[in-house]
Amino acid sequence: MSHAIAVRPAAPAPAHPPRPGVAAGFRVICHEPVCPDCRSLDITAEDVETGDGITETALICRSCGTAWPMACVADWGGPR
């Protein structure tokens, strides 16, 4: 006689594990490489100056020239 045993799966890993160098309580949100203005997928990434002496990597639309950050950091308390 065979008895089935219910095995509870392990808790899943977080969808976005913390990245090295990012303090707990913050989350890095990567932006899609789709132009927010014209919806083009013809996107490149370049280092650009923000105007206040800081350089960051930005996504740039080759169709219309719109630029936006590759990612941003947000406060994150985690799911509640």
PDB file with one MODEL, atoms N, CA, C and O in Angstrom:
MODEL        1
ATOM      1  N   MET A   1       0.839  -1.171   0.000  1.00  0.00           N
ATOM      2  CA  MET A   1       0.000   0.000   0.000  1.00  0.00           C
ATOM      3  C   MET A   1       0.891   1.244   0.000  1.00  0.00           C
ATOM      4  O   MET A   1       1.835   1.351   0.783  1.00  0.00           O
ATOM      5  N   SER A   2       0.576   2.158  -0.876  1.00  0.00           N
ATOM      6  CA  SER A   2       1.371   3.369  -1.037  1.00  0.00           C
ATOM      7  C   SER A   2       0.668   4.539  -0.368  1.00  0.00           C
ATOM      8  O   SER A   2      -0.544   4.703  -0.507  1.00  0.00           O
ATOM      9  N   HIS A   3       1.413   5.334   0.342  1.00  0.00           N
ATOM     10  CA  HIS A   3       0.861   6.531   0.989  1.00  0.00           C
ATOM     11  C   HIS A   3       1.510   7.769   0.386  1.00  0.00           C
ATOM     12  O   HIS A   3       2.735   7.883   0.346  1.00  0.00           O
ATOM     13  N   ALA A   4       0.689   8.682  -0.076  1.00  0.00           N
ATOM     14  CA  ALA A   4       1.205   9.941  -0.611  1.00  0.00           C
ATOM     15  C   ALA A   4       1.499  10.888   0.545  1.00  0.00           C
ATOM     16  O   ALA A   4       0.705  11.015   1.478  1.00  0.00           O
ATOM     17  N   ILE A   5       2.613  11.529   0.473  1.00  0.00           N
ATOM     18  CA  ILE A   5       2.999  12.487   1.512  1.00  0.00           C
ATOM     19  C   ILE A   5       3.029  13.866   0.867  1.00  0.00           C
ATOM     20  O   ILE A   5       3.705  14.077  -0.140  1.00  0.00           O
ATOM     21  N   ALA A   6       2.305  14.784   1.445  1.00  0.00           N
ATOM     22  CA  ALA A   6       2.286  16.152   0.932  1.00  0.00           C
ATOM     23  C   ALA A   6       3.570  16.843   1.367  1.00  0.00           C
ATOM     24  O   ALA A   6       3.879  16.922   2.557  1.00  0.00           O
ATOM     25  N   VAL A   7       4.297  17.332   0.406  1.00  0.00           N
ATOM     26  CA  VAL A   7       5.542  18.050   0.689  1.00  0.00           C
ATOM     27  C   VAL A   7       5.296  19.514   0.392  1.00  0.00           C
ATOM     28  O   VAL A   7       4.896  19.885  -0.712  1.00  0.00           O
ATOM     29  N   ARG A   8       5.540  20.327   1.382  1.00  0.00           N
ATOM     30  CA  ARG A   8       5.348  21.767   1.219  1.00  0.00           C
ATOM     31  C   ARG A   8       6.568  22.357   0.522  1.00  0.00           C
ATOM     32  O   ARG A   8       7.694  22.185   0.989  1.00  0.00           O
ATOM     33  N   PRO A   9       6.351  23.053  -0.595  1.00  0.00           N
ATOM     34  CA  PRO A   9       7.516  23.629  -1.295  1.00  0.00           C
ATOM     35  C   PRO A   9       8.168  24.719  -0.468  1.00  0.00           C
ATOM     36  O   PRO A   9       7.529  25.363   0.365  1.00  0.00           O
ATOM     37  N   ALA A  10       9.455  24.911  -0.716  1.00  0.00           N
ATOM     38  CA  ALA A  10      10.184  25.970  -0.020  1.00  0.00           C
ATOM     39  C   ALA A  10       9.644  27.324  -0.466  1.00  0.00           C
ATOM     40  O   ALA A  10       9.106  27.456  -1.565  1.00  0.00           O
ATOM     41  N   ALA A  11       9.793  28.315   0.386  1.00  0.00           N
ATOM     42  CA  ALA A  11       9.346  29.670   0.042  1.00  0.00           C
ATOM     43  C   ALA A  11      10.100  30.140  -1.196  1.00  0.00           C
ATOM     44  O   ALA A  11      11.307  29.922  -1.303  1.00  0.00           O
ATOM     45  N   PRO A  12       9.401  30.784  -2.135  1.00  0.00           N
ATOM     46  CA  PRO A  12      10.078  31.247  -3.347  1.00  0.00           C
ATOM     47  C   PRO A  12      11.063  32.367  -3.046  1.00  0.00           C
ATOM     48  O   PRO A  12      10.901  33.128  -2.093  1.00  0.00           O
ATOM     49  N   ALA A  13      12.071  32.444  -3.872  1.00  0.00           N
ATOM     50  CA  ALA A  13      13.050  33.532  -3.736  1.00  0.00           C
ATOM     51  C   ALA A  13      12.380  34.838  -4.134  1.00  0.00           C
ATOM     52  O   ALA A  13      11.461  34.823  -4.953  1.00  0.00           O
ATOM     53  N   PRO A  14      12.811  35.969  -3.580  1.00  0.00           N
ATOM     54  CA  PRO A  14      12.232  37.253  -3.979  1.00  0.00           C
ATOM     55  C   PRO A  14      12.374  37.459  -5.488  1.00  0.00           C
ATOM     56  O   PRO A  14      13.355  37.022  -6.091  1.00  0.00           O
ATOM     57  N   ALA A  15      11.401  38.119  -6.084  1.00  0.00           N
ATOM     58  CA  ALA A  15      11.435  38.367  -7.527  1.00  0.00           C
ATOM     59  C   ALA A  15      12.639  39.219  -7.907  1.00  0.00           C
ATOM     60  O   ALA A  15      13.236  39.018  -8.964  1.00  0.00           O
ATOM     61  N   HIS A  16      12.991  40.159  -7.057  1.00  0.00           N
ATOM     62  CA  HIS A  16      14.130  41.033  -7.316  1.00  0.00           C
ATOM     63  C   HIS A  16      15.008  41.040  -6.072  1.00  0.00           C
ATOM     64  O   HIS A  16      14.838  41.894  -5.202  1.00  0.00           O
ATOM     65  N   PRO A  17      15.953  40.091  -5.975  1.00  0.00           N
ATOM     66  CA  PRO A  17      16.810  40.071  -4.785  1.00  0.00           C
ATOM     67  C   PRO A  17      17.622  41.351  -4.694  1.00  0.00           C
ATOM     68  O   PRO A  17      17.885  41.994  -5.711  1.00  0.00           O
ATOM     69  N   PRO A  18      18.022  41.729  -3.480  1.00  0.00           N
ATOM     70  CA  PRO A  18      18.795  42.963  -3.319  1.00  0.00           C
ATOM     71  C   PRO A  18      20.066  42.920  -4.152  1.00  0.00           C
ATOM     72  O   PRO A  18      20.725  41.884  -4.241  1.00  0.00           O
ATOM     73  N   ARG A  19      20.403  44.033  -4.753  1.00  0.00           N
ATOM     74  CA  ARG A  19      21.630  44.120  -5.543  1.00  0.00           C
ATOM     75  C   ARG A  19      22.773  44.517  -4.629  1.00  0.00           C
ATOM     76  O   ARG A  19      22.572  45.258  -3.667  1.00  0.00           O
ATOM     77  N   PRO A  20      23.968  44.030  -4.921  1.00  0.00           N
ATOM     78  CA  PRO A  20      25.120  44.412  -4.102  1.00  0.00           C
ATOM     79  C   PRO A  20      25.303  45.924  -4.111  1.00  0.00           C
ATOM     80  O   PRO A  20      25.185  46.563  -5.157  1.00  0.00           O
ATOM     81  N   GLY A  21      25.587  46.485  -2.962  1.00  0.00           N
ATOM     82  CA  GLY A  21      25.839  47.912  -2.862  1.00  0.00           C
ATOM     83  C   GLY A  21      24.598  48.760  -2.633  1.00  0.00           C
ATOM     84  O   GLY A  21      24.714  49.968  -2.429  1.00  0.00           O
ATOM     85  N   VAL A  22      23.408  48.155  -2.660  1.00  0.00           N
ATOM     86  CA  VAL A  22      22.179  48.902  -2.412  1.00  0.00           C
ATOM     87  C   VAL A  22      21.763  48.643  -0.965  1.00  0.00           C
ATOM     88  O   VAL A  22      21.625  47.493  -0.550  1.00  0.00           O
ATOM     89  N   ALA A  23      21.569  49.701  -0.212  1.00  0.00           N
ATOM     90  CA  ALA A  23      21.223  49.582   1.195  1.00  0.00           C
ATOM     91  C   ALA A  23      19.847  48.949   1.367  1.00  0.00           C
ATOM     92  O   ALA A  23      18.959  49.143   0.536  1.00  0.00           O
ATOM     93  N   ALA A  24      19.675  48.196   2.444  1.00  0.00           N
ATOM     94  CA  ALA A  24      18.379  47.607   2.748  1.00  0.00           C
ATOM     95  C   ALA A  24      17.359  48.725   2.882  1.00  0.00           C
ATOM     96  O   ALA A  24      17.676  49.802   3.385  1.00  0.00           O
ATOM     97  N   GLY A  25      16.145  48.473   2.436  1.00  0.00           N
ATOM     98  CA  GLY A  25      15.127  49.495   2.495  1.00  0.00           C
ATOM     99  C   GLY A  25      14.998  50.275   1.197  1.00  0.00           C
ATOM    100  O   GLY A  25      14.146  51.156   1.081  1.00  0.00           O
ATOM    101  N   PHE A  26      15.840  49.956   0.220  1.00  0.00           N
ATOM    102  CA  PHE A  26      15.774  50.601  -1.079  1.00  0.00           C
ATOM    103  C   PHE A  26      15.681  49.529  -2.162  1.00  0.00           C
ATOM    104  O   PHE A  26      16.116  48.393  -1.972  1.00  0.00           O
ATOM    105  N   ARG A  27      15.114  49.907  -3.283  1.00  0.00           N
ATOM    106  CA  ARG A  27      14.935  48.967  -4.390  1.00  0.00           C
ATOM    107  C   ARG A  27      15.345  49.655  -5.691  1.00  0.00           C
ATOM    108  O   ARG A  27      14.994  50.812  -5.922  1.00  0.00           O
ATOM    109  N   VAL A  28      16.087  48.944  -6.538  1.00  0.00           N
ATOM    110  CA  VAL A  28      16.474  49.460  -7.848  1.00  0.00           C
ATOM    111  C   VAL A  28      15.397  49.047  -8.844  1.00  0.00           C
ATOM    112  O   VAL A  28      15.084  47.864  -8.976  1.00  0.00           O
ATOM    113  N   ILE A  29      14.834  50.025  -9.539  1.00  0.00           N
ATOM    114  CA  ILE A  29      13.791  49.756 -10.528  1.00  0.00           C
ATOM    115  C   ILE A  29      14.386  50.056 -11.902  1.00  0.00           C
ATOM    116  O   ILE A  29      14.701  51.205 -12.210  1.00  0.00           O
ATOM    117  N   CYS A  30      14.538  49.021 -12.725  1.00  0.00           N
ATOM    118  CA  CYS A  30      15.082  49.183 -14.076  1.00  0.00           C
ATOM    119  C   CYS A  30      13.946  49.556 -15.019  1.00  0.00           C
ATOM    120  O   CYS A  30      12.877  48.946 -14.993  1.00  0.00           O
ATOM    121  N   HIS A  31      14.187  50.553 -15.842  1.00  0.00           N
ATOM    122  CA  HIS A  31      13.171  51.015 -16.788  1.00  0.00           C
ATOM    123  C   HIS A  31      13.234  50.201 -18.073  1.00  0.00           C
ATOM    124  O   HIS A  31      14.304  49.755 -18.487  1.00  0.00           O
ATOM    125  N   GLU A  32      12.078  50.014 -18.700  1.00  0.00           N
ATOM    126  CA  GLU A  32      12.006  49.275 -19.956  1.00  0.00           C
ATOM    127  C   GLU A  32      12.688  50.044 -21.072  1.00  0.00           C
ATOM    128  O   GLU A  32      12.642  51.274 -21.105  1.00  0.00           O
ATOM    129  N   PRO A  33      13.327  49.314 -21.993  1.00  0.00           N
ATOM    130  CA  PRO A  33      13.927  49.985 -23.154  1.00  0.00           C
ATOM    131  C   PRO A  33      12.889  50.222 -24.253  1.00  0.00           C
ATOM    132  O   PRO A  33      13.049  49.773 -25.388  1.00  0.00           O
ATOM    133  N   VAL A  34      11.826  50.934 -23.889  1.00  0.00           N
ATOM    134  CA  VAL A  34      10.765  51.333 -24.819  1.00  0.00           C
ATOM    135  C   VAL A  34      10.571  52.830 -24.609  1.00  0.00           C
ATOM    136  O   VAL A  34      10.381  53.282 -23.480  1.00  0.00           O
ATOM    137  N   CYS A  35      10.620  53.594 -25.688  1.00  0.00           N
ATOM    138  CA  CYS A  35      10.512  55.044 -25.564  1.00  0.00           C
ATOM    139  C   CYS A  35       9.164  55.445 -24.963  1.00  0.00           C
ATOM    140  O   CYS A  35       8.117  55.034 -25.463  1.00  0.00           O
ATOM    141  N   PRO A  36       9.184  56.248 -23.888  1.00  0.00           N
ATOM    142  CA  PRO A  36       7.929  56.672 -23.268  1.00  0.00           C
ATOM    143  C   PRO A  36       7.149  57.676 -24.126  1.00  0.00           C
ATOM    144  O   PRO A  36       5.954  57.874 -23.908  1.00  0.00           O
ATOM    145  N   ASP A  37       7.818  58.312 -25.102  1.00  0.00           N
ATOM    146  CA  ASP A  37       7.146  59.301 -25.947  1.00  0.00           C
ATOM    147  C   ASP A  37       6.577  58.696 -27.226  1.00  0.00           C
ATOM    148  O   ASP A  37       5.402  58.893 -27.540  1.00  0.00           O
ATOM    149  N   CYS A  38       7.419  57.950 -27.974  1.00  0.00           N
ATOM    150  CA  CYS A  38       6.952  57.444 -29.277  1.00  0.00           C
ATOM    151  C   CYS A  38       6.791  55.926 -29.317  1.00  0.00           C
ATOM    152  O   CYS A  38       6.396  55.373 -30.343  1.00  0.00           O
ATOM    153  N   ARG A  39       7.092  55.251 -28.209  1.00  0.00           N
ATOM    154  CA  ARG A  39       6.951  53.789 -28.069  1.00  0.00           C
ATOM    155  C   ARG A  39       7.914  53.001 -28.956  1.00  0.00           C
ATOM    156  O   ARG A  39       7.714  51.803 -29.161  1.00  0.00           O
ATOM    157  N   SER A  40       8.946  53.642 -29.481  1.00  0.00           N
ATOM    158  CA  SER A  40       9.934  52.975 -30.326  1.00  0.00           C
ATOM    159  C   SER A  40      10.750  51.977 -29.506  1.00  0.00           C
ATOM    160  O   SER A  40      10.964  52.163 -28.308  1.00  0.00           O
ATOM    161  N   LEU A  41      11.197  50.926 -30.170  1.00  0.00           N
ATOM    162  CA  LEU A  41      12.083  49.946 -29.547  1.00  0.00           C
ATOM    163  C   LEU A  41      13.532  50.137 -30.002  1.00  0.00           C
ATOM    164  O   LEU A  41      14.408  49.361 -29.620  1.00  0.00           O
ATOM    165  N   ASP A  42      13.786  51.166 -30.815  1.00  0.00           N
ATOM    166  CA  ASP A  42      15.125  51.468 -31.310  1.00  0.00           C
ATOM    167  C   ASP A  42      15.829  52.326 -30.258  1.00  0.00           C
ATOM    168  O   ASP A  42      15.869  53.552 -30.359  1.00  0.00           O
ATOM    169  N   ILE A  43      16.385  51.650 -29.244  1.00  0.00           N
ATOM    170  CA  ILE A  43      16.929  52.313 -28.052  1.00  0.00           C
ATOM    171  C   ILE A  43      18.407  51.985 -27.914  1.00  0.00           C
ATOM    172  O   ILE A  43      18.836  50.875 -28.227  1.00  0.00           O
ATOM    173  N   THR A  44      19.172  52.941 -27.451  1.00  0.00           N
ATOM    174  CA  THR A  44      20.579  52.742 -27.136  1.00  0.00           C
ATOM    175  C   THR A  44      20.819  53.239 -25.710  1.00  0.00           C
ATOM    176  O   THR A  44      19.984  53.954 -25.156  1.00  0.00           O
ATOM    177  N   ALA A  45      21.937  52.869 -25.123  1.00  0.00           N
ATOM    178  CA  ALA A  45      22.304  53.344 -23.779  1.00  0.00           C
ATOM    179  C   ALA A  45      23.627  54.088 -23.875  1.00  0.00           C
ATOM    180  O   ALA A  45      24.577  53.608 -24.493  1.00  0.00           O
ATOM    181  N   GLU A  46      23.682  55.259 -23.261  1.00  0.00           N
ATOM    182  CA  GLU A  46      24.897  56.084 -23.258  1.00  0.00           C
ATOM    183  C   GLU A  46      25.044  56.785 -21.920  1.00  0.00           C
ATOM    184  O   GLU A  46      24.065  57.006 -21.207  1.00  0.00           O
ATOM    185  N   ASP A  47      26.276  57.130 -21.591  1.00  0.00           N
ATOM    186  CA  ASP A  47      26.512  57.957 -20.410  1.00  0.00           C
ATOM    187  C   ASP A  47      26.237  59.397 -20.807  1.00  0.00           C
ATOM    188  O   ASP A  47      26.771  59.880 -21.805  1.00  0.00           O
ATOM    189  N   VAL A  48      25.406  60.087 -20.029  1.00  0.00           N
ATOM    190  CA  VAL A  48      25.055  61.478 -20.303  1.00  0.00           C
ATOM    191  C   VAL A  48      25.248  62.306 -19.037  1.00  0.00           C
ATOM    192  O   VAL A  48      25.148  61.789 -17.924  1.00  0.00           O
ATOM    193  N   GLU A  49      25.525  63.598 -19.220  1.00  0.00           N
ATOM    194  CA  GLU A  49      25.639  64.507 -18.079  1.00  0.00           C
ATOM    195  C   GLU A  49      24.253  65.021 -17.743  1.00  0.00           C
ATOM    196  O   GLU A  49      23.478  65.365 -18.635  1.00  0.00           O
ATOM    197  N   THR A  50      23.938  65.072 -16.444  1.00  0.00           N
ATOM    198  CA  THR A  50      22.609  65.498 -16.010  1.00  0.00           C
ATOM    199  C   THR A  50      22.498  67.010 -15.872  1.00  0.00           C
ATOM    200  O   THR A  50      21.407  67.528 -15.636  1.00  0.00           O
ATOM    201  N   GLY A  51      23.594  67.713 -16.013  1.00  0.00           N
ATOM    202  CA  GLY A  51      23.559  69.162 -15.911  1.00  0.00           C
ATOM    203  C   GLY A  51      24.061  69.682 -14.583  1.00  0.00           C
ATOM    204  O   GLY A  51      24.342  70.874 -14.461  1.00  0.00           O
ATOM    205  N   ASP A  52      24.182  68.829 -13.590  1.00  0.00           N
ATOM    206  CA  ASP A  52      24.681  69.264 -12.285  1.00  0.00           C
ATOM    207  C   ASP A  52      26.008  68.585 -11.949  1.00  0.00           C
ATOM    208  O   ASP A  52      26.355  68.388 -10.784  1.00  0.00           O
ATOM    209  N   GLY A  53      26.743  68.232 -13.018  1.00  0.00           N
ATOM    210  CA  GLY A  53      28.061  67.635 -12.823  1.00  0.00           C
ATOM    211  C   GLY A  53      28.049  66.136 -12.615  1.00  0.00           C
ATOM    212  O   GLY A  53      29.105  65.538 -12.407  1.00  0.00           O
ATOM    213  N   ILE A  54      26.895  65.519 -12.665  1.00  0.00           N
ATOM    214  CA  ILE A  54      26.788  64.075 -12.472  1.00  0.00           C
ATOM    215  C   ILE A  54      26.561  63.411 -13.827  1.00  0.00           C
ATOM    216  O   ILE A  54      25.798  63.909 -14.655  1.00  0.00           O
ATOM    217  N   THR A  55      27.230  62.288 -14.041  1.00  0.00           N
ATOM    218  CA  THR A  55      27.043  61.511 -15.259  1.00  0.00           C
ATOM    219  C   THR A  55      26.303  60.229 -14.884  1.00  0.00           C
ATOM    220  O   THR A  55      26.635  59.573 -13.897  1.00  0.00           O
ATOM    221  N   GLU A  56      25.299  59.885 -15.682  1.00  0.00           N
ATOM    222  CA  GLU A  56      24.580  58.638 -15.447  1.00  0.00           C
ATOM    223  C   GLU A  56      24.314  57.955 -16.779  1.00  0.00           C
ATOM    224  O   GLU A  56      24.340  58.593 -17.831  1.00  0.00           O
ATOM    225  N   THR A  57      24.058  56.646 -16.726  1.00  0.00           N
ATOM    226  CA  THR A  57      23.719  55.908 -17.936  1.00  0.00           C
ATOM    227  C   THR A  57      22.239  56.120 -18.219  1.00  0.00           C
ATOM    228  O   THR A  57      21.388  55.904 -17.357  1.00  0.00           O
ATOM    229  N   ALA A  58      21.951  56.547 -19.443  1.00  0.00           N
ATOM    230  CA  ALA A  58      20.569  56.808 -19.832  1.00  0.00           C
ATOM    231  C   ALA A  58      20.203  55.973 -21.049  1.00  0.00           C
ATOM    232  O   ALA A  58      21.057  55.626 -21.864  1.00  0.00           O
ATOM    233  N   LEU A  59      18.924  55.659 -21.156  1.00  0.00           N
ATOM    234  CA  LEU A  59      18.379  55.042 -22.354  1.00  0.00           C
ATOM    235  C   LEU A  59      17.996  56.180 -23.290  1.00  0.00           C
ATOM    236  O   LEU A  59      17.393  57.159 -22.851  1.00  0.00           O
ATOM    237  N   ILE A  60      18.332  56.069 -24.569  1.00  0.00           N
ATOM    238  CA  ILE A  60      18.064  57.134 -25.529  1.00  0.00           C
ATOM    239  C   ILE A  60      17.364  56.544 -26.743  1.00  0.00           C
ATOM    240  O   ILE A  60      17.819  55.552 -27.313  1.00  0.00           O
ATOM    241  N   CYS A  61      16.254  57.161 -27.134  1.00  0.00           N
ATOM    242  CA  CYS A  61      15.493  56.725 -28.298  1.00  0.00           C
ATOM    243  C   CYS A  61      16.181  57.264 -29.553  1.00  0.00           C
ATOM    244  O   CYS A  61      16.404  58.469 -29.677  1.00  0.00           O
ATOM    245  N   ARG A  62      16.514  56.371 -30.475  1.00  0.00           N
ATOM    246  CA  ARG A  62      17.153  56.797 -31.724  1.00  0.00           C
ATOM    247  C   ARG A  62      16.147  57.419 -32.684  1.00  0.00           C
ATOM    248  O   ARG A  62      16.534  58.114 -33.623  1.00  0.00           O
ATOM    249  N   SER A  63      14.852  57.173 -32.456  1.00  0.00           N
ATOM    250  CA  SER A  63      13.823  57.715 -33.350  1.00  0.00           C
ATOM    251  C   SER A  63      13.496  59.174 -33.051  1.00  0.00           C
ATOM    252  O   SER A  63      13.438  59.996 -33.965  1.00  0.00           O
ATOM    253  N   CYS A  64      13.280  59.506 -31.760  1.00  0.00           N
ATOM    254  CA  CYS A  64      12.847  60.866 -31.426  1.00  0.00           C
ATOM    255  C   CYS A  64      13.811  61.623 -30.512  1.00  0.00           C
ATOM    256  O   CYS A  64      13.633  62.821 -30.295  1.00  0.00           O
ATOM    257  N   GLY A  65      14.836  60.941 -29.970  1.00  0.00           N
ATOM    258  CA  GLY A  65      15.830  61.621 -29.140  1.00  0.00           C
ATOM    259  C   GLY A  65      15.504  61.712 -27.661  1.00  0.00           C
ATOM    260  O   GLY A  65      16.300  62.256 -26.896  1.00  0.00           O
ATOM    261  N   THR A  66      14.361  61.198 -27.235  1.00  0.00           N
ATOM    262  CA  THR A  66      14.011  61.228 -25.810  1.00  0.00           C
ATOM    263  C   THR A  66      15.025  60.411 -25.016  1.00  0.00           C
ATOM    264  O   THR A  66      15.451  59.343 -25.455  1.00  0.00           O
ATOM    265  N   ALA A  67      15.410  60.919 -23.843  1.00  0.00           N
ATOM    266  CA  ALA A  67      16.327  60.202 -22.954  1.00  0.00           C
ATOM    267  C   ALA A  67      15.666  60.049 -21.592  1.00  0.00           C
ATOM    268  O   ALA A  67      14.946  60.940 -21.143  1.00  0.00           O
ATOM    269  N   TRP A  68      15.914  58.908 -20.930  1.00  0.00           N
ATOM    270  CA  TRP A  68      15.388  58.663 -19.598  1.00  0.00           C
ATOM    271  C   TRP A  68      16.363  57.760 -18.866  1.00  0.00           C
ATOM    272  O   TRP A  68      17.133  57.044 -19.507  1.00  0.00           O
ATOM    273  N   PRO A  69      16.351  57.775 -17.517  1.00  0.00           N
ATOM    274  CA  PRO A  69      17.314  56.985 -16.751  1.00  0.00           C
ATOM    275  C   PRO A  69      17.138  55.492 -17.003  1.00  0.00           C
ATOM    276  O   PRO A  69      16.029  55.009 -17.231  1.00  0.00           O
ATOM    277  N   MET A  70      18.249  54.779 -16.956  1.00  0.00           N
ATOM    278  CA  MET A  70      18.215  53.332 -17.114  1.00  0.00           C
ATOM    279  C   MET A  70      17.529  52.685 -15.914  1.00  0.00           C
ATOM    280  O   MET A  70      16.870  51.654 -16.050  1.00  0.00           O
ATOM    281  N   ALA A  71      17.684  53.290 -14.749  1.00  0.00           N
ATOM    282  CA  ALA A  71      17.086  52.763 -13.522  1.00  0.00           C
ATOM    283  C   ALA A  71      16.967  53.888 -12.507  1.00  0.00           C
ATOM    284  O   ALA A  71      17.567  54.951 -12.663  1.00  0.00           O
ATOM    285  N   CYS A  72      16.188  53.640 -11.473  1.00  0.00           N
ATOM    286  CA  CYS A  72      16.101  54.586 -10.366  1.00  0.00           C
ATOM    287  C   CYS A  72      16.050  53.793  -9.063  1.00  0.00           C
ATOM    288  O   CYS A  72      15.796  52.588  -9.062  1.00  0.00           O
ATOM    289  N   VAL A  73      16.291  54.480  -7.970  1.00  0.00           N
ATOM    290  CA  VAL A  73      16.281  53.857  -6.646  1.00  0.00           C
ATOM    291  C   VAL A  73      15.084  54.421  -5.896  1.00  0.00           C
ATOM    292  O   VAL A  73      14.863  55.632  -5.883  1.00  0.00           O
ATOM    293  N   ALA A  74      14.305  53.527  -5.265  1.00  0.00           N
ATOM    294  CA  ALA A  74      13.111  53.949  -4.534  1.00  0.00           C
ATOM    295  C   ALA A  74      13.119  53.348  -3.134  1.00  0.00           C
ATOM    296  O   ALA A  74      13.694  52.284  -2.904  1.00  0.00           O
ATOM    297  N   ASP A  75      12.471  54.048  -2.203  1.00  0.00           N
ATOM    298  CA  ASP A  75      12.283  53.486  -0.866  1.00  0.00           C
ATOM    299  C   ASP A  75      11.499  52.197  -1.012  1.00  0.00           C
ATOM    300  O   ASP A  75      10.576  52.115  -1.822  1.00  0.00           O
ATOM    301  N   TRP A  76      11.861  51.189  -0.231  1.00  0.00           N
ATOM    302  CA  TRP A  76      11.183  49.908  -0.347  1.00  0.00           C
ATOM    303  C   TRP A  76      11.120  49.267   1.033  1.00  0.00           C
ATOM    304  O   TRP A  76      12.138  48.878   1.605  1.00  0.00           O
ATOM    305  N   GLY A  77       9.919  49.168   1.542  1.00  0.00           N
ATOM    306  CA  GLY A  77       9.727  48.513   2.829  1.00  0.00           C
ATOM    307  C   GLY A  77       9.394  47.054   2.663  1.00  0.00           C
ATOM    308  O   GLY A  77       9.282  46.325   3.649  1.00  0.00           O
ATOM    309  N   GLY A  78       9.230  46.608   1.412  1.00  0.00           N
ATOM    310  CA  GLY A  78       8.881  45.215   1.156  1.00  0.00           C
ATOM    311  C   GLY A  78       7.394  44.991   1.262  1.00  0.00           C
ATOM    312  O   GLY A  78       6.659  45.871   1.711  1.00  0.00           O
ATOM    313  N   PRO A  79       6.939  43.808   0.848  1.00  0.00           N
ATOM    314  CA  PRO A  79       5.512  43.502   0.919  1.00  0.00           C
ATOM    315  C   PRO A  79       5.032  43.479   2.361  1.00  0.00           C
ATOM    316  O   PRO A  79       5.774  43.091   3.264  1.00  0.00           O
ATOM    317  N   ARG A  80       3.827  43.882   2.570  1.00  0.00           N
ATOM    318  CA  ARG A  80       3.262  43.875   3.931  1.00  0.00           C
ATOM    319  C   ARG A  80       2.063  42.976   3.995  1.00  0.00           C
ATOM    320  O   ARG A  80       1.451  42.838   5.054  1.00  0.00           O
TER     321      ARG A  80
ENDMDL
END
